[in-house]
Amino acid sequence: MTGDSFLTLEIDFERQIYQSKLLSLFRRSPSTWELLLYLAQFEEGSEDGVYNTLDRLRTRYLGNSAMLKFVRERRDDGLLQFTEHTKRSKWKVSLDAELRAALFVALEERNVGLQQALVPKEHRPQRG
């Protein structure tokens, strides 16, 4: 497998994300992409609350006020959902089910492509 093949897979992945109305909003910034990946870990939503969730992010491309604005906008368009937390001072934040599913499909397709690219041609199953 050459480096060019891996780059082709990555380019295809980026184009797939760009063409997705759901995912492209998050891919515009490393911070919002990390937020999407972080929240995708939790099927029932992050127990950390909004502020603590944002504090867990390591990519500091956007400041706190810009991230809060992004979160509010995604809440308003339904991509992020807020539900009551057991602590009244917090909200659980979760991804819309369709958004979460789209992310998992995109990542799985890329990962399958990478796995297939690592298998030498002579060891790949023959298609008939």
C-alpha positions as CSV (number, residue, x, y, z in Angstrom):
1,M,0.0,0.0,0.0
2,T,1.4,3.3,-1.0
3,G,1.0,6.6,0.8
4,D,-1.0,7.9,-2.2
5,S,-3.7,5.2,-1.5
6,F,-4.1,6.3,2.1
7,L,-4.3,9.9,1.0
8,T,-7.0,9.0,-1.6
9,L,-9.0,7.3,1.2
10,E,-8.6,10.4,3.4
11,I,-9.6,12.7,0.6
12,D,-12.7,10.6,-0.1
13,F,-13.5,10.7,3.6
14,E,-13.2,14.5,3.8
15,R,-15.5,14.8,0.7
16,Q,-18.0,12.5,2.2
17,I,-18.1,14.6,5.4
18,Y,-18.3,17.8,3.4
19,Q,-21.3,16.6,1.4
20,S,-23.1,15.6,4.6
21,K,-25.4,18.4,5.8
22,L,-25.2,16.9,9.3
23,L,-21.5,16.3,9.7
24,S,-20.1,19.2,7.7
25,L,-21.2,21.7,10.3
26,F,-19.0,20.1,12.9
27,R,-16.0,19.5,10.5
28,R,-15.4,23.2,10.0
29,S,-13.4,23.5,13.2
30,P,-11.2,21.1,15.0
31,S,-12.9,22.1,18.2
32,T,-16.4,21.3,17.0
33,W,-15.3,18.1,15.4
34,E,-13.7,17.0,18.7
35,L,-17.0,17.9,20.4
36,L,-18.9,15.7,18.0
37,L,-16.5,12.8,18.5
38,Y,-16.6,13.2,22.3
39,L,-20.4,13.3,22.5
40,A,-20.7,10.3,20.1
41,Q,-19.2,8.2,22.8
42,F,-22.3,8.5,24.9
43,E,-25.5,7.0,23.6
44,E,-27.6,8.6,26.3
45,G,-25.6,11.9,26.4
46,S,-22.7,13.3,28.3
47,E,-23.2,13.4,32.1
48,D,-20.7,16.2,32.4
49,G,-23.0,19.1,31.6
50,V,-22.4,21.7,28.9
51,Y,-19.6,23.6,30.6
52,N,-17.7,20.6,31.8
53,T,-18.1,18.9,28.4
54,L,-16.5,21.9,26.7
55,D,-13.7,22.0,29.3
56,R,-12.8,18.4,28.4
57,L,-12.0,19.3,24.8
58,R,-8.3,19.6,24.0
59,T,-8.4,21.4,20.7
60,R,-8.7,25.0,21.6
61,Y,-9.3,26.4,18.1
62,L,-12.4,28.2,19.2
63,G,-12.8,30.2,22.4
64,N,-15.4,29.5,25.0
65,S,-17.9,32.1,23.8
66,A,-17.7,30.8,20.2
67,M,-18.1,27.2,21.4
68,L,-21.1,28.1,23.5
69,K,-22.6,29.9,20.5
70,F,-22.0,26.9,18.3
71,V,-23.6,24.6,20.9
72,R,-26.7,26.9,21.2
73,E,-27.1,27.0,17.4
74,R,-26.8,23.2,17.2
75,R,-29.4,22.9,20.0
76,D,-31.7,25.2,18.1
77,D,-31.4,23.2,14.9
78,G,-31.9,20.0,16.8
79,L,-28.5,18.4,16.2
80,L,-27.6,18.6,19.9
81,Q,-30.2,17.7,22.5
82,F,-30.3,18.8,26.0
83,T,-32.1,16.8,28.7
84,E,-32.4,17.2,32.4
85,H,-29.5,15.9,34.5
86,T,-30.0,14.5,37.9
87,K,-28.2,17.6,39.2
88,R,-30.5,20.5,38.4
89,S,-27.6,22.8,37.7
90,K,-26.5,20.6,34.7
91,W,-27.9,19.5,31.4
92,K,-27.0,16.2,29.7
93,V,-25.9,16.9,26.1
94,S,-26.4,14.3,23.4
95,L,-26.3,14.0,19.7
96,D,-29.4,13.7,17.5
97,A,-29.7,10.0,16.6
98,E,-29.5,10.6,12.9
99,L,-26.3,12.7,13.3
100,R,-24.7,10.0,15.5
101,A,-25.6,7.3,13.0
102,A,-24.2,9.4,10.1
103,L,-20.9,9.8,12.0
104,F,-20.6,6.1,12.7
105,V,-21.4,5.2,9.1
106,A,-18.8,7.6,7.8
107,L,-16.1,6.5,10.2
108,E,-16.9,2.8,9.6
109,E,-16.6,3.2,5.9
110,R,-13.3,4.9,6.2
111,N,-12.0,2.4,8.6
112,V,-13.0,-0.6,6.4
113,G,-11.3,1.1,3.5
114,L,-8.1,1.5,5.6
115,Q,-8.3,-2.1,6.7
116,Q,-8.7,-3.3,3.1
117,A,-5.9,-1.1,2.0
118,L,-3.5,-2.8,4.5
119,V,-4.3,-6.3,3.2
120,P,-1.9,-7.2,0.3
121,K,-3.8,-7.8,-2.9
122,E,-2.9,-11.4,-3.0
123,H,-4.6,-12.0,0.3
124,R,-7.9,-10.2,-0.5
125,P,-11.0,-12.3,-1.1
126,Q,-11.8,-12.8,-4.8
127,R,-15.1,-11.3,-6.0
128,G,-17.0,-13.5,-8.4
